[in-house]
Amino acid sequence: MSYQVTLPLSRSTLQMLAELIRAHRRQLRSRWRKATPAEQALVVLAVLRHDPRLAHLGAGMGVSASTVRRWLLEAITLLAARATRLNRVLRRQAALGEAAVVLVDGTLIRTRRRTGRANRAHYSGKHKQHGLVVLALTDQTGRLLWVSAALPGRTADITAARRLGLRERLHEHGLPPAGDKGFQGWHKDVRTTRDCPACEGRCEQIVLTPFKAEANRPLTKAQKQANAVFAAMRCAVEGGFAALKHWHILDKLRLDTRHATTLLRALLVLTQHEQSVRDAARSSTP
């Protein structure tokens, strides 16, 4: 028995991925494949969006699960190569003006339990789950700009940002980052910086974080109001993560973790393409 499902994606996304696969096959001089580029693209998008069992999906195509996995890895590699690098993203945001603020946040992508030493490294004490930590940058409207490489689940958000050198790269382009309480203390990196080539002297970079109550020091009314305004501004970043996690393959990653970074960058490209298609449709509507 077989059944049909609806794939909630635009036809433009299918055509874009099919063209990438077609060009790749032409470069390899592939003479014959079980599926056409459009059929392979459709299978890959179905796996990314609905996360079905590969054996079940392959049975409908008359191929094995290993073939579907090979199609998937081939497609996400092609998509990840189109992901915009961080320097270009920051350069575009800096060109918007002095009022541009970049929202930064981290999330956990659940994975299966690991074995050996990797088991401890991939366990998040905050979420009480095994997974991978990913940082993302969005603009003030919640549009995804960039996602980081996947890091072990026990890595804190601020540690991941420091390991990636994110503050320094934002400072080079004059963009102030805005983070939640998990980034509290990020400003101390600025205080310990004596000389900065960008500032030609003492570093003057601003790191926006909410006020945090301390022992015997409750927040004042003004600080609570400032936190409310800050939270309203930062809620857009949750929409960016929601758009990324709408690809249900991230519900619980069953691929090998060495493919996680490639998968995330591929999903970033697809998410940005879907957003561009929706924006074009809205602008054309009278």
C-alpha positions in Angstrom: 0.0 0.0 0.0 1.1 3.6 -0.6 -0.3 7.0 0.3 0.2 10.6 -0.7 1.3 13.5 1.5 1.5 17.3 0.9 4.9 19.0 1.0 4.4 22.6 2.2 7.1 24.1 0.0 7.1 26.3 -3.0 7.8 24.9 -6.4 10.6 27.4 -6.8 12.5 25.6 -4.0 12.1 22.3 -5.8 13.3 23.8 -9.1 16.3 25.4 -7.4 17.5 22.2 -5.8 16.8 20.2 -9.0 19.0 22.6 -11.0 21.8 22.2 -8.5 21.6 18.4 -8.8 21.4 18.6 -12.6 24.5 20.8 -12.8 26.3 18.4 -10.4 25.5 15.4 -12.5 26.6 17.2 -15.6 29.9 18.0 -14.0 30.4 14.4 -12.9 29.2 13.2 -16.4 26.8 10.8 -14.7 25.3 8.7 -17.5 22.4 7.2 -15.6 20.6 7.5 -12.3 17.5 5.7 -10.8 15.7 9.1 -10.4 15.7 12.3 -12.3 17.1 15.5 -10.7 13.5 16.6 -9.9 12.6 13.3 -8.3 15.8 13.3 -6.2 15.1 16.8 -5.1 11.6 15.9 -4.1 12.8 13.0 -2.1 15.4 15.1 -0.3 12.9 17.8 0.5 10.5 15.3 1.9 13.2 13.9 4.1 14.2 17.3 5.4 10.7 18.5 5.9 8.9 15.5 7.4 11.8 13.3 8.5 10.3 9.9 7.5 12.1 6.6 7.7 14.4 6.3 4.8 13.5 2.7 4.2 9.8 3.7 4.0 10.4 6.5 1.6 12.8 4.5 -0.5 10.3 1.7 -0.9 7.9 4.0 -2.7 10.7 5.0 -5.1 11.9 1.4 -5.6 15.3 2.1 -4.0 17.0 1.2 -0.7 17.5 3.3 2.4 21.2 3.6 1.7 20.4 5.1 -1.8 18.1 7.7 -0.2 20.8 8.6 2.3 23.3 9.0 -0.5 20.9 11.3 -2.3 20.4 13.3 0.9 24.1 13.8 1.6 24.7 14.7 -2.0 22.0 17.4 -1.9 22.8 19.0 1.4 26.5 19.3 0.4 25.4 21.2 -2.8 23.1 23.4 -0.7 25.6 24.1 2.0 28.1 25.3 -0.6 25.7 28.1 -1.4 25.4 29.4 2.2 26.6 33.0 2.7 29.8 33.3 4.8 29.7 35.3 8.0 31.9 38.2 6.8 29.6 38.8 3.8 26.5 38.7 6.1 28.0 41.2 8.5 29.1 43.4 5.7 25.5 43.5 4.4 24.1 44.3 7.8 26.6 47.0 8.4 25.6 48.7 5.2 22.1 49.2 6.5 23.2 52.0 8.9 24.2 52.7 12.4 20.8 51.5 13.8 21.5 47.9 12.8 21.5 45.4 15.7 22.3 41.8 15.3 20.3 39.3 17.5 22.3 36.3 18.7 21.0 33.2 20.4 21.8 29.5 20.8 19.7 26.4 20.6 20.1 22.7 21.2 19.5 20.1 18.4 18.6 16.8 20.0 20.6 13.7 18.9 20.8 10.1 19.9 22.8 9.1 22.9 26.5 8.7 22.1 29.0 6.1 23.2 32.4 6.5 24.8 33.8 9.9 25.5 31.5 11.6 23.1 28.5 10.7 25.4 29.6 13.1 28.1 30.6 15.9 25.7 27.2 15.8 23.9 25.1 15.9 27.1 23.5 19.2 27.9 23.0 19.7 31.6 20.7 22.7 30.9 18.3 20.7 28.8 19.0 17.3 30.3 19.4 15.8 26.8 22.0 14.8 24.3 22.5 17.1 21.4 24.5 19.8 19.6 24.6 23.5 20.3 24.1 25.9 17.4 24.3 29.7 17.4 22.4 31.8 15.0 22.3 35.5 14.0 19.1 37.2 12.9 18.1 40.7 12.1 15.5 42.7 14.1 12.7 41.2 12.1 13.7 37.6 12.9 15.1 36.7 9.4 17.9 34.2 9.7 21.3 35.6 8.6 23.8 32.9 9.7 24.1 29.7 11.7 27.3 28.5 13.3 29.0 25.1 13.1 27.5 22.5 15.4 29.3 22.2 18.8 29.0 19.6 21.5 25.9 19.8 23.6 27.6 20.7 26.9 29.0 23.9 25.4 27.3 27.0 26.8 26.1 29.7 24.5 28.6 32.3 25.6 31.4 29.7 25.4 30.4 28.9 21.9 30.4 32.6 20.9 33.9 33.1 22.4 35.2 30.0 20.7 33.9 31.2 17.4 35.3 34.7 17.9 31.9 36.1 17.2 32.2 39.3 19.2 35.4 40.3 17.5 34.0 39.7 14.0 30.9 41.7 14.9 33.0 44.5 16.2 35.0 44.7 13.0 31.8 45.7 11.2 30.5 48.0 13.9 27.5 45.8 14.8 26.4 45.6 18.4 25.2 42.1 19.4 22.0 41.6 21.5 21.8 38.4 23.6 19.8 36.9 26.4 20.9 36.3 30.0 22.9 33.3 28.7 25.3 35.9 27.3 25.6 37.8 30.6 29.2 38.5 31.1 30.1 38.8 27.5 30.7 42.5 28.1 33.6 41.6 30.4 35.5 40.6 27.2 35.3 44.2 26.1 36.4 45.5 29.5 39.6 43.4 29.4 40.4 44.6 25.9 42.8 47.5 26.3 43.8 48.4 22.7 41.5 47.9 19.7 42.5 48.6 16.1 38.9 49.4 15.2 38.5 51.9 18.0 42.1 53.2 17.7 42.6 52.9 21.5 40.3 51.6 24.2 37.6 49.3 23.0 34.2 50.9 22.9 32.0 48.1 21.6 28.6 47.7 23.2 27.1 44.3 24.0 23.4 44.4 24.8 22.2 42.0 27.5 19.3 42.3 29.9 19.7 43.3 33.6 20.2 40.4 35.9 19.2 40.3 39.6 21.9 39.5 42.1 21.9 38.4 45.7 20.3 41.1 47.9 20.1 43.3 44.8 16.6 43.0 43.2 15.9 44.7 40.0 14.5 48.2 40.1 11.3 49.2 38.4 13.2 50.9 35.6 15.4 47.8 35.1 12.3 45.6 34.8 10.8 47.9 32.3 14.1 47.9 30.3 14.1 44.1 30.4 10.6 44.0 29.1 11.5 46.3 26.2 14.6 44.2 25.5 12.7 41.0 25.5 10.1 42.4 23.1 13.0 43.2 20.7 14.7 39.8 21.1 11.5 37.7 20.6 12.2 38.0 16.9 15.2 35.6 17.2 12.8 32.9 18.4 10.9 33.2 15.1 14.1 32.6 13.2 14.8 29.4 15.1 11.2 28.4 14.6 11.6 28.7 10.8 14.8 26.6 11.0 13.3 23.9 13.2 10.2 23.7 11.0 12.4 21.3 9.1 11.5 18.2 11.1 14.8 16.4 10.5 16.1 18.6 13.4 13.5 17.2 15.8 16.0 14.5 16.6 19.0 14.2 14.4 19.6 10.6 13.3 22.4 11.4 10.8 26.0 11.1 11.9 27.0 14.3 13.8 29.9 14.9 11.3 27.2 15.9 8.8 25.4 18.2 11.3 27.1 21.4 10.2 26.5 20.7 6.5 22.9 19.9 7.2 22.4 23.2 9.2 23.9 25.3 6.4 21.8 23.5 3.8 18.6 24.2 5.8 19.7 27.8 6.2 19.8 28.2 2.4 16.4 26.5 2.0 14.9 28.7 4.7 16.2 31.9 3.2 15.0 30.8 -0.2 11.5 30.2 1.1 11.5 33.6 2.8 12.5 35.3 -0.4 9.7 33.5 -2.3 7.1 34.6 0.2 8.5 38.2 0.2 8.3 38.3 -3.6 4.7 36.9 -3.5 3.7 39.6 -1.0 5.2 42.4 -3.0 3.4 41.3 -6.1 0.1 41.1 -4.4 -1.9 44.3 -4.9 
